[in-house]
Amino acid sequence: MTDEMHIARACLNRFFNPDPTRNTKENLEMKGLQRLRHPLRYLAHRLPWQSGRILLLILLLATLMLVATSCASKYAYPAGDGTQRASVAMADAPAWSSPESGSSLDEWIRANLRPRASRWNQLDPSGLHLHAASALIVDEYGNRLYSKNAQQIRPIASITKLMTAMVVLDAGAPMTTRIKIIEDDRDRLRNSRSRLRLNEAILSRREMITVSVMSSDNRAAHALARTTFRGGTPAFIKAMNRKAISLGMLNTHFADSSGLNGNNRSTAEDLVKLVKAAASYPLIREITEQGEITVRPFADGTSLPYRNSNPLVRTPDWQVEVSKTGFINESGYCLAMQARIDNRPVIVILLNASARWATVSDSNQVRDWLLGQNQAAGS
């Protein structure tokens, strides 16, 4: 039984069985409500039997609802309980927020970037109204230009594949090695589709990284994890988590190489570190800057075109340097990228948006917000 049901039951009990020894305001109010019983009895005797009983039942139910509501409103949040006040405070709070003190990202920025102020520090965060549930925008000096739920741990879906690519490249495995897609690479968790047919598709390791990161092919990501280390996929997942720790991603955990597993989790703050690290790999930058590619994984030479899952890459207004999209039901639509805006690198992290278009809309809003500030400064 819920707390609300217990409260209502107690209130009705006081209605039918008042404590005569208590002359409190509560009892006086309850006695006032109890006087409604007398007109109910009167109507029951004066009206015809059937209609009288029906009307009595309706009035009785209405009275009981009034009693329960009146009492529950007083006792649902007793004095000293901050639940109600907290919910009101959250409703009134702005969507954006200042970084919490002691953030690991701030320590990482001091250790890895060249912190200094910029003209973007004067931006008003209230000028942004982003759809993403968590968002973080950081410039090249480590200034937080916008922060929204940046320390909340969330599923990150295929953003995972940036880490997959880094671990493969760190291992030094030959990029020209041909890898065959086999039954072990089938997605049995979500039954996602792939055009890389089982026991037929063969690509080089470099091509596997490309279709995995650029176009988010899940079988390619599984094949990379399966073939990089002698210990297979389990060894690869351990290497992913070791890499996360080495990057200072202390609130991040990986359970697979594709992001299909909802236990792949991180925060917007940690993903800034991931994107910054990925940007230092020339191959990852080359891959994610491309709008589309064509591969020939089958023996008959049939070509397969792949497009970048981030449509901003194909937009002339954007200069994207590193990016990765992601989506599973648990994560919502996600985007992690580094792009040049006004010829300055900016990292944009957007997590748990409700639709694919929302991450594009949020990104364009961020770009216009930054460029508008520059235009105002130059006028």
C-alpha positions in Angstrom: 0.0 0.0 0.0 1.4 3.4 -0.9 1.9 6.3 1.5 -1.0 8.2 -0.1 -3.4 5.2 0.5 -2.3 5.0 4.1 -3.0 8.7 4.5 -6.5 8.5 3.0 -7.3 5.4 5.1 -6.3 7.2 8.3 -8.4 10.3 7.3 -11.5 8.2 6.7 -11.0 6.4 10.0 -11.0 9.8 11.8 -14.1 10.8 9.9 -16.1 7.8 11.0 -14.4 7.4 14.4 -13.4 10.8 15.8 -11.4 11.0 19.0 -13.8 12.9 21.4 -10.9 13.6 23.8 -9.1 15.8 21.2 -10.3 19.3 20.7 -7.9 20.2 18.0 -8.4 22.2 14.9 -8.3 18.9 12.9 -11.1 17.5 15.0 -13.2 20.6 14.6 -12.8 20.4 10.8 -13.6 16.7 10.9 -16.8 17.4 13.0 -17.9 19.9 10.5 -17.6 17.4 7.7 -19.4 14.8 9.8 -22.5 17.1 9.9 -23.0 16.1 6.3 -24.1 12.7 7.4 -27.4 14.1 8.7 -28.8 15.5 5.5 -27.6 12.3 3.8 -29.8 10.2 6.1 -32.7 12.6 5.6 -32.5 12.3 1.8 -32.2 8.5 2.1 -35.6 8.3 3.9 -37.5 10.9 1.9 -36.6 9.8 -1.6 -37.9 6.6 -3.3 -35.9 3.5 -2.3 -33.9 3.0 -5.5 -33.2 6.6 -6.5 -32.6 7.5 -2.9 -30.0 4.9 -2.4 -28.2 5.8 -5.7 -28.2 9.5 -4.8 -27.0 8.7 -1.3 -24.2 6.6 -2.7 -23.1 9.4 -5.0 -23.2 12.0 -2.2 -21.4 9.6 0.2 -18.6 9.0 -2.3 -18.2 12.7 -2.9 -18.1 13.4 0.8 -15.4 10.7 1.4 -13.3 12.2 -1.4 -13.6 15.6 0.2 -12.5 14.2 3.5 -9.6 12.3 2.1 -8.4 15.3 0.0 -8.7 17.7 2.8 -6.7 15.5 5.2 -4.2 14.3 2.7 -3.3 17.8 1.7 -2.3 18.5 5.3 -0.3 15.3 6.0 1.2 14.3 2.6 4.2 16.5 3.4 4.5 17.0 7.2 6.5 19.8 8.6 10.2 19.3 8.3 9.9 17.1 5.2 11.7 18.9 2.3 10.2 16.8 -0.5 7.6 19.3 -1.5 9.9 22.2 -1.2 12.5 20.4 -3.2 10.1 19.7 -6.1 9.1 23.4 -6.2 12.7 24.5 -6.2 13.5 22.2 -9.1 10.5 23.5 -11.1 11.7 27.0 -10.6 15.3 26.4 -11.3 16.8 27.4 -14.7 17.7 24.6 -17.2 21.3 25.6 -17.2 23.5 25.6 -14.1 27.0 26.5 -12.9 29.5 23.6 -12.5 29.5 22.0 -9.1 32.5 22.6 -7.0 35.2 20.0 -7.0 34.3 18.8 -10.5 36.8 16.3 -11.9 36.5 18.0 -15.2 37.8 21.3 -13.8 40.9 19.4 -12.4 41.3 17.7 -15.8 41.1 21.1 -17.6 43.8 22.6 -15.4 46.0 19.6 -16.1 45.4 19.2 -19.8 44.4 22.5 -21.3 45.6 26.1 -21.1 42.8 27.7 -19.0 42.2 31.3 -19.7 39.3 33.6 -20.1 37.8 34.4 -23.5 35.1 36.7 -24.8 32.7 33.8 -24.8 32.9 33.9 -21.0 30.5 36.8 -21.1 27.8 34.7 -22.8 24.4 34.4 -21.0 23.5 30.7 -20.7 19.8 31.6 -20.4 20.0 32.5 -24.1 20.0 28.7 -24.9 17.0 26.5 -24.7 18.3 23.0 -25.6 16.2 19.9 -25.9 18.9 17.6 -24.6 18.5 16.5 -21.0 22.2 16.8 -20.4 24.4 19.2 -22.2 27.9 20.7 -21.9 29.7 23.2 -24.2 33.4 23.8 -23.6 35.8 26.0 -25.6 39.4 25.3 -26.4 40.6 26.9 -23.1 38.3 24.7 -21.0 35.7 27.4 -20.3 32.3 26.0 -19.6 30.1 28.1 -21.8 27.0 26.1 -20.9 26.3 23.3 -18.5 23.1 21.4 -17.9 23.0 18.2 -15.8 26.6 17.6 -16.9 27.4 15.3 -14.0 24.4 13.0 -14.5 25.4 9.5 -15.4 23.5 8.3 -18.5 23.6 5.6 -21.2 25.7 6.9 -24.1 24.7 4.4 -26.9 27.0 4.5 -29.9 29.2 7.3 -28.6 30.9 4.2 -27.2 32.4 3.6 -30.7 34.9 6.5 -30.2 36.4 4.5 -27.4 36.3 1.4 -29.5 38.3 3.1 -32.2 40.9 4.4 -29.8 41.5 1.1 -28.2 42.0 -0.6 -31.6 44.5 2.1 -32.6 46.3 2.0 -29.3 46.7 -1.8 -29.7 48.7 -1.2 -32.9 46.9 -4.0 -34.8 47.6 -3.9 -38.6 45.0 -1.7 -40.4 45.2 -3.8 -43.6 44.2 -7.1 -41.9 41.0 -8.5 -43.4 38.3 -9.3 -40.9 35.3 -11.4 -41.7 31.9 -10.8 -40.2 30.7 -14.1 -38.5 27.8 -15.3 -36.4 29.4 -14.1 -33.2 29.0 -10.5 -34.5 25.2 -10.8 -34.7 23.4 -8.4 -32.3 21.3 -10.7 -30.1 20.5 -8.0 -27.6 18.4 -5.7 -29.8 18.4 -7.5 -33.1 19.7 -4.4 -34.9 20.2 -4.6 -38.6 23.5 -4.4 -40.6 24.2 -4.6 -44.3 27.4 -6.5 -43.5 26.0 -10.0 -44.1 27.1 -12.8 -41.8 29.8 -15.1 -43.2 30.1 -13.0 -46.3 31.3 -9.5 -45.6 35.0 -9.0 -45.3 36.7 -5.6 -44.7 40.1 -4.4 -43.6 40.4 -3.4 -40.0 40.7 0.3 -41.2 37.4 -0.1 -43.1 35.8 -1.7 -40.0 36.7 1.3 -37.9 35.4 3.6 -40.6 31.9 2.0 -41.0 31.7 1.6 -37.2 32.5 5.1 -36.2 31.2 7.1 -39.2 28.0 5.2 -39.9 27.7 3.4 -36.6 27.6 -0.2 -37.9 27.3 -2.5 -34.9 28.6 -5.7 -36.5 31.8 -3.9 -37.4 32.2 -2.7 -33.8 31.7 -6.3 -32.5 34.2 -7.6 -35.0 36.8 -5.1 -33.9 36.4 -6.1 -30.3 36.5 -9.8 -31.2 39.7 -9.7 -33.2 42.0 -7.0 -31.7 43.3 -9.0 -28.6 44.2 -12.6 -28.1 41.7 -12.6 -25.3 38.9 -11.7 -27.6 35.9 -9.4 -26.6 36.3 -9.8 -22.8 39.9 -8.5 -23.1 38.8 -5.7 -25.3 36.1 -4.5 -22.9 38.7 -4.5 -20.1 41.0 -2.4 -22.3 38.1 0.1 -22.9 37.6 0.6 -19.2 41.3 0.9 -18.5 41.5 3.6 -21.2 38.6 5.4 -19.6 40.4 5.5 -16.3 43.6 6.7 -17.9 41.7 9.6 -19.5 40.2 10.6 -16.1 36.7 9.4 -17.1 35.9 8.2 -13.6 32.1 8.2 -14.0 32.2 6.0 -17.1 31.7 2.3 -17.7 31.8 0.2 -20.8 30.0 -3.2 -21.2 30.4 -3.7 -24.9 32.1 -2.2 -28.0 29.0 -1.0 -29.9 26.9 0.9 -27.3 23.9 -1.4 -27.7 24.3 -2.4 -24.1 22.5 0.1 -21.9 25.2 -0.4 -19.2 27.6 1.7 -21.3 27.3 4.9 -19.2 29.0 8.2 -18.8 28.5 11.9 -18.1 28.7 14.9 -20.3 31.8 16.0 -18.3 33.5 12.7 -19.0 32.6 12.8 -22.7 34.4 16.1 -23.1 37.5 14.1 -22.2 36.6 11.3 -24.6 36.1 13.8 -27.5 39.3 15.6 -26.7 41.3 12.4 -26.7 39.6 11.1 -29.9 40.5 14.4 -31.6 44.2 13.6 -31.2 43.9 10.5 -33.4 44.4 11.6 -37.1 42.5 8.5 -38.4 39.4 9.2 -36.2 39.4 12.8 -37.3 39.7 11.8 -41.0 36.8 9.2 -40.6 34.4 11.5 -38.8 35.0 14.4 -41.1 33.8 12.4 -44.1 30.2 12.7 -45.3 30.1 9.4 -47.0 32.2 6.5 -48.2 31.8 3.3 -50.3 33.2 -0.1 -49.4 33.1 -3.4 -51.2 32.8 -6.2 -48.6 31.5 -9.0 -50.8 33.2 -11.4 -53.1 31.3 -10.2 -56.1 32.5 -6.7 -55.6 29.1 -5.2 -54.8 29.6 -1.7 -53.4 27.9 -0.5 -50.2 27.6 3.2 -49.6 27.8 4.5 -46.1 26.8 8.0 -44.9 27.9 9.8 -41.8 25.3 9.4 -39.1 25.9 13.1 -38.1 24.1 15.2 -40.8 26.0 18.3 -39.7 29.1 16.9 -41.4 27.4 17.4 -44.8 26.3 21.0 -44.0 28.4 23.8 -45.4 27.9 25.9 -42.3 29.6 23.4 -40.1 33.3 22.4 -39.8 33.1 19.2 -37.8 36.5 17.8 -36.6 35.3 14.8 -34.5 31.8 13.5 -33.9 29.8 10.5 -32.9 26.0 10.1 -32.7 24.2 7.5 -30.6 20.7 6.2 -29.9 19.1 3.4 -28.0 15.8 3.6 -26.1 17.5 4.1 -22.8 19.9 6.9 -24.0 17.6 8.9 -26.2 19.4 10.7 -29.1 23.0 11.7 -28.3 25.7 13.7 -30.0 29.3 14.2 -29.0 31.5 16.4 -31.2 34.3 18.9 -31.6 33.6 21.5 -34.3 35.2 24.8 -35.3 33.0 27.8 -34.7 34.4 31.2 -35.7 37.6 29.3 -36.3 37.8 28.1 -32.7 37.4 24.5 -31.5 34.4 23.9 -29.4 33.3 20.6 -27.8 29.5 20.1 -27.7 28.0 17.2 -25.7 24.2 16.5 -26.1 22.6 13.6 -24.3 19.1 12.2 -24.1 17.3 14.3 -26.6 13.8 13.1 -27.6 14.3 13.1 -31.3 17.0 12.9 -34.0 16.2 16.4 -35.2 16.7 17.8 -31.6 20.4 17.2 -31.5 20.8 19.0 -34.9 18.5 21.8 -33.7 20.5 22.1 -30.4 23.8 22.2 -32.3 22.6 24.9 -34.7 21.3 26.9 -31.7 24.7 26.7 -30.0 26.4 27.8 -33.2 24.1 30.8 -33.7 24.5 31.7 -30.0 28.3 31.8 -30.2 28.4 33.6 -33.6 25.8 36.1 -32.4 28.1 36.9 -29.5 31.0 37.4 -31.8 29.0 39.7 -34.1 27.9 41.7 -31.1 31.5 42.1 -29.9 32.6 43.2 -33.3 29.9 45.8 -33.8 
